[in-house]
């Protein structure tokens, strides 16, 4: 696998986005799904919430260039749109920590190399507050050891083995895996009578 496809540790400043059940329509409103590519979606992350709340975290200068998103429970619920994780990734988010994630959102994040780690509810509450108080402080997501570190505090995280293994091995990128296996795919295809006999 290509080294840049491997996700072991992610370090960066964090952005605190409190609230439970933040759905994909709030992450990227439906009117922006008419695009042919995902390019430019980052400017519309949480657009409706940001217009209604001028002090929304994604509007605050202190969170600009943050690379880790801290969220609450059931993040990414609602419509199963790939646009939501793509918009966050293009905004600059490289990892997400929260209490829980909607299953399809979690899968869409893994498919683009965006790790989602879950924490105990009390740890999430502490982390949301700590990041809001110290946005300049760096956070570490350690997928290998399933840990989140912020300041002096180390928190035990969970991530399903399948997603974790894909991220650690760099096999989350399905197209990359297929391209690297091109010679093997050709070899097997040549051995199949229903491919070569027609």
C-alpha positions in Angstrom: 0.0 0.0 0.0 1.0 3.6 -0.5 2.4 5.1 2.7 0.1 8.1 2.5 -2.9 5.8 2.6 -2.0 4.5 6.1 -3.7 6.1 9.1 -2.0 5.3 12.3 -1.8 8.6 14.2 -3.5 12.0 13.5 -2.4 15.1 15.2 -3.8 18.6 15.0 -5.9 21.2 16.6 -9.6 20.3 17.2 -12.9 22.0 16.7 -15.7 21.4 19.2 -19.2 20.9 17.6 -21.6 20.1 20.5 -25.0 18.6 20.0 -26.5 15.2 19.4 -28.1 13.8 16.2 -26.4 16.3 13.8 -27.6 14.8 10.6 -26.1 14.9 7.1 -28.5 17.6 5.9 -27.1 19.9 8.6 -23.5 18.9 7.7 -24.1 19.6 4.0 -27.6 20.9 3.0 -29.4 19.0 0.3 -29.4 21.8 -2.2 -25.6 21.3 -2.6 -26.0 17.7 -3.7 -26.6 18.7 -7.3 -22.8 18.9 -7.9 -21.1 16.5 -10.3 -17.9 16.4 -8.2 -17.3 17.0 -4.5 -15.1 20.0 -5.2 -16.1 23.2 -3.4 -18.4 21.5 -0.9 -16.1 22.6 2.0 -17.4 26.2 1.8 -20.9 24.9 2.5 -20.2 22.8 5.6 -23.0 23.4 8.2 -24.1 26.4 6.0 -27.6 26.7 7.3 -26.6 26.4 10.9 -23.8 28.9 10.4 -26.2 31.4 8.9 -28.6 31.0 11.8 -25.8 31.1 14.4 -23.0 33.6 13.7 -21.0 32.1 16.6 -21.2 28.6 15.1 -17.9 26.7 15.6 -17.2 26.6 11.9 -17.5 30.4 11.8 -15.0 31.0 14.6 -11.5 32.1 13.7 -10.0 30.2 16.6 -11.1 26.9 15.0 -9.9 27.6 11.5 -7.3 25.1 10.3 -8.4 22.6 12.9 -8.1 19.0 11.6 -10.0 17.0 14.2 -13.7 17.3 14.8 -15.2 16.5 18.2 -18.9 15.7 18.1 -21.7 14.2 20.2 -24.0 11.2 19.8 -25.3 9.8 16.5 -23.3 12.1 14.4 -24.1 11.9 10.6 -27.5 10.4 11.0 -30.2 10.9 8.3 -29.7 10.6 4.6 -26.9 8.4 3.5 -24.9 11.0 1.5 -21.2 10.7 0.7 -21.2 14.5 0.4 -21.2 15.0 4.2 -17.8 13.3 5.0 -16.4 14.6 1.7 -17.3 18.2 2.7 -15.7 17.8 6.1 -12.6 16.2 4.6 -12.2 19.0 2.1 -12.7 21.6 4.8 -9.6 20.1 6.4 -10.9 17.5 8.9 -8.7 14.4 9.1 -10.3 12.6 12.0 -13.5 12.7 14.0 -14.1 11.8 17.7 -17.5 11.5 19.2 -19.9 9.4 21.3 -21.4 7.5 18.3 -21.8 7.7 14.6 -24.5 6.7 12.2 -23.5 3.5 10.5 -23.6 4.6 6.9 -21.9 7.9 7.7 -19.2 5.9 9.5 -18.7 3.6 6.5 -18.6 6.6 4.1 -15.9 8.2 6.3 -13.8 5.0 6.4 -14.1 4.8 2.6 -12.3 8.1 2.2 -9.7 7.5 4.9 -11.4 9.6 7.6 -11.2 7.8 10.9 -14.1 8.0 13.4 -13.3 7.1 17.0 -15.9 6.7 19.7 -15.5 7.7 23.3 -17.5 7.1 26.5 -20.2 9.8 26.9 -18.5 11.4 29.9 -15.2 11.6 28.0 -16.9 13.3 25.1 -18.5 15.9 27.3 -15.2 16.6 28.9 -13.4 16.8 25.5 -16.0 19.1 23.9 -15.5 21.5 26.8 -11.7 21.1 27.0 -11.4 21.9 23.2 -13.7 24.9 23.5 -11.5 26.2 26.4 -8.2 25.4 24.7 -8.6 25.4 20.9 -4.9 26.1 20.5 -4.0 22.7 22.1 -3.1 19.8 19.8 -5.0 16.5 20.0 -3.7 13.1 19.1 -5.8 10.3 17.6 -3.9 7.0 17.9 -5.7 4.4 15.9 -3.1 1.8 16.6 -3.6 1.9 20.3 -7.2 3.2 20.2 -6.4 6.3 22.2 -7.3 10.0 22.1 -4.9 12.4 23.9 -5.6 16.0 24.7 -3.3 17.8 27.1 -2.4 15.6 30.0 -5.5 13.4 29.5 -5.5 10.1 27.6 -8.9 8.6 26.7 -9.7 5.1 25.7 -11.4 5.0 22.3 -13.2 2.4 20.3 -13.3 1.7 16.5 -14.5 -1.5 14.8 -11.7 -3.9 13.9 -12.6 -3.9 10.2 -12.4 -0.1 9.8 -9.3 0.1 12.0 -7.5 -2.6 10.1 -8.3 -0.9 6.7 -7.0 2.4 8.0 -3.9 0.9 9.5 -3.1 -1.1 6.4 -4.0 1.6 3.9 -6.6 -0.6 2.3 -9.5 1.8 2.9 -9.0 3.1 -0.6 -10.8 0.5 -2.7 -9.7 1.9 -6.0 -6.1 2.0 -4.9 -6.3 -1.6 -3.8 -7.7 -2.6 -7.2 -5.1 -0.6 -9.2 -2.2 -2.2 -7.2 -3.6 -5.6 -7.8 -3.9 -5.0 -11.6 -1.4 -7.7 -12.6 -3.0 -10.3 -10.4 -6.5 -9.4 -11.7 -5.2 -9.9 -15.3 -3.6 -13.2 -14.4 -6.8 -14.6 -12.9 -8.9 -13.2 -15.7 -6.7 -15.0 -18.3 -7.3 -18.3 -16.4 -11.1 -18.1 -16.5 -12.6 -19.9 -19.5 -15.7 -17.6 -19.5 -13.4 -14.6 -20.0 -10.9 -16.0 -22.5 -13.2 -18.3 -24.6 -15.4 -15.5 -26.0 
